[in-house]
Amino acid sequence: MDGKHMQIGEVAARTELSLRTIRHDEETGLVAPSARCQGGFRLYTETDVPRLMGIRRMKPLGFTLDQMRGLLDATDRLDGDDQLDAGRREELPARVRAYQRAAAEQVEKLRVQLARAEDFEATLRARSDDAAAP
């Protein structure tokens, strides 16, 4: 290996994803290894890491596989060197903004859930402190 490629274990360590999750993301079409070595092992490059991190960040927000694919497609096209016609140049950022709004809504819902969970934990802490007092 020439040092430009990483095996799945290194990518898993860098992204804090399990090998199983990375393989599942490949099976569902969200990510593909950049190459395979002669032994058939998956090889990834530095550009694959941010893609996997993006997928990792979408999951807790409740994005469906289709939504993840749609967002990745839009960002890939925007980031690519493809010559996009004027309609695509306007449509793709609009798609990304729609996903951003959906993410913001989910973040707000998670904030509410977190506040409730923190309140519950504080109630339990106070109760356990009261029970431990002589």
C-alpha positions as CSV (number, residue, x, y, z in Angstrom):
1,M,0.0,0.0,0.0
2,D,1.3,3.4,-0.9
3,G,0.2,5.3,2.2
4,K,-2.5,7.2,0.3
5,H,-5.0,4.5,1.1
6,M,-6.4,3.4,4.5
7,Q,-7.9,0.1,5.4
8,I,-11.3,0.0,7.0
9,G,-9.9,-0.3,10.5
10,E,-8.1,2.9,10.3
11,V,-11.1,4.7,8.9
12,A,-13.3,3.2,11.6
13,A,-10.9,4.5,14.3
14,R,-10.7,8.0,12.7
15,T,-14.5,8.3,12.3
16,E,-15.4,6.5,15.5
17,L,-17.7,4.2,13.4
18,S,-17.7,0.5,13.7
19,L,-16.5,-1.7,10.9
20,R,-20.1,-3.1,10.6
21,T,-21.5,0.4,10.2
22,I,-19.0,1.3,7.5
23,R,-19.8,-1.9,5.7
24,H,-23.6,-1.3,6.1
25,D,-23.1,2.3,4.7
26,E,-21.5,0.7,1.7
27,E,-24.2,-1.9,1.3
28,T,-26.9,0.9,1.3
29,G,-25.0,2.9,-1.3
30,L,-24.0,5.8,1.0
31,V,-20.3,5.3,0.6
32,A,-18.0,3.2,-1.5
33,P,-14.4,2.3,-0.9
34,S,-12.1,4.2,-3.2
35,A,-10.3,1.0,-4.1
36,R,-9.7,-2.5,-3.1
37,C,-6.3,-4.2,-2.6
38,Q,-5.4,-7.5,-4.3
39,G,-6.7,-9.3,-1.3
40,G,-10.1,-7.7,-1.7
41,F,-9.9,-5.5,1.4
42,R,-11.6,-2.1,1.2
43,L,-9.3,0.9,0.8
44,Y,-10.3,4.4,1.6
45,T,-8.7,7.8,0.9
46,E,-8.7,11.0,2.9
47,T,-11.7,12.3,1.0
48,D,-13.8,9.3,2.2
49,V,-13.4,10.3,5.9
50,P,-15.5,13.5,5.7
51,R,-18.2,11.7,3.7
52,L,-18.5,9.1,6.5
53,M,-18.5,11.8,9.1
54,G,-21.3,13.5,7.3
55,I,-23.3,10.2,7.3
56,R,-22.5,9.8,11.0
57,R,-23.9,13.2,11.7
58,M,-27.1,12.7,9.7
59,K,-28.1,9.5,11.5
60,P,-29.0,11.0,14.9
61,L,-31.0,13.7,13.1
62,G,-33.3,11.0,11.8
63,F,-32.5,11.4,8.1
64,T,-33.8,8.4,6.1
65,L,-31.5,6.5,3.7
66,D,-33.2,8.3,0.8
67,Q,-32.6,11.7,2.4
68,M,-29.0,10.9,3.1
69,R,-28.5,9.7,-0.5
70,G,-30.2,12.9,-1.8
71,L,-28.1,15.2,0.3
72,L,-24.9,13.4,-0.6
73,D,-25.8,13.5,-4.2
74,A,-26.4,17.2,-4.1
75,T,-23.2,18.0,-2.2
76,D,-21.2,15.7,-4.5
77,R,-22.5,17.5,-7.6
78,L,-21.8,20.9,-6.1
79,D,-18.3,19.9,-5.0
80,G,-17.6,18.1,-8.3
81,D,-16.0,19.5,-11.4
82,D,-19.0,18.7,-13.4
83,Q,-20.3,21.5,-15.6
84,L,-23.8,22.2,-14.3
85,D,-26.4,24.0,-16.3
86,A,-28.0,27.1,-14.8
87,G,-31.0,25.3,-13.6
88,R,-28.9,22.7,-11.7
89,R,-26.7,25.5,-10.3
90,E,-29.8,27.0,-8.6
91,E,-31.6,23.7,-7.8
92,L,-28.8,22.0,-5.9
93,P,-28.2,24.7,-3.3
94,A,-31.9,24.9,-2.8
95,R,-31.9,21.2,-2.1
96,V,-29.1,21.6,0.4
97,R,-30.9,24.5,2.1
98,A,-34.0,22.3,2.5
99,Y,-31.9,19.6,4.2
100,Q,-30.3,22.2,6.4
101,R,-33.7,23.4,7.5
102,A,-34.8,19.8,8.2
103,A,-31.5,19.3,10.2
104,A,-32.2,22.6,12.2
105,E,-35.7,21.3,13.1
106,Q,-34.3,18.0,14.3
107,V,-31.6,19.8,16.3
108,E,-34.3,21.8,18.1
109,K,-36.3,18.7,18.9
110,L,-33.1,17.1,20.3
111,R,-32.4,20.2,22.4
112,V,-35.9,19.8,23.9
113,Q,-35.3,16.1,24.6
114,L,-31.9,16.8,26.1
115,A,-33.4,19.5,28.4
116,R,-36.0,17.1,29.6
117,A,-33.4,14.4,30.1
118,E,-31.2,16.8,32.1
119,D,-34.2,17.9,34.2
120,F,-35.0,14.2,34.9
121,E,-31.4,13.4,35.9
122,A,-31.3,16.5,38.2
123,T,-34.5,15.3,39.9
124,L,-33.0,11.8,40.4
125,R,-29.8,13.3,41.7
126,A,-31.7,15.5,44.2
127,R,-33.8,12.5,45.3
128,S,-30.7,10.3,45.8
129,D,-28.9,13.1,47.7
130,D,-32.0,13.5,49.9
131,A,-32.1,9.7,50.5
132,A,-28.4,9.6,51.4
133,A,-28.7,12.5,53.9
134,P,-28.7,11.4,57.6
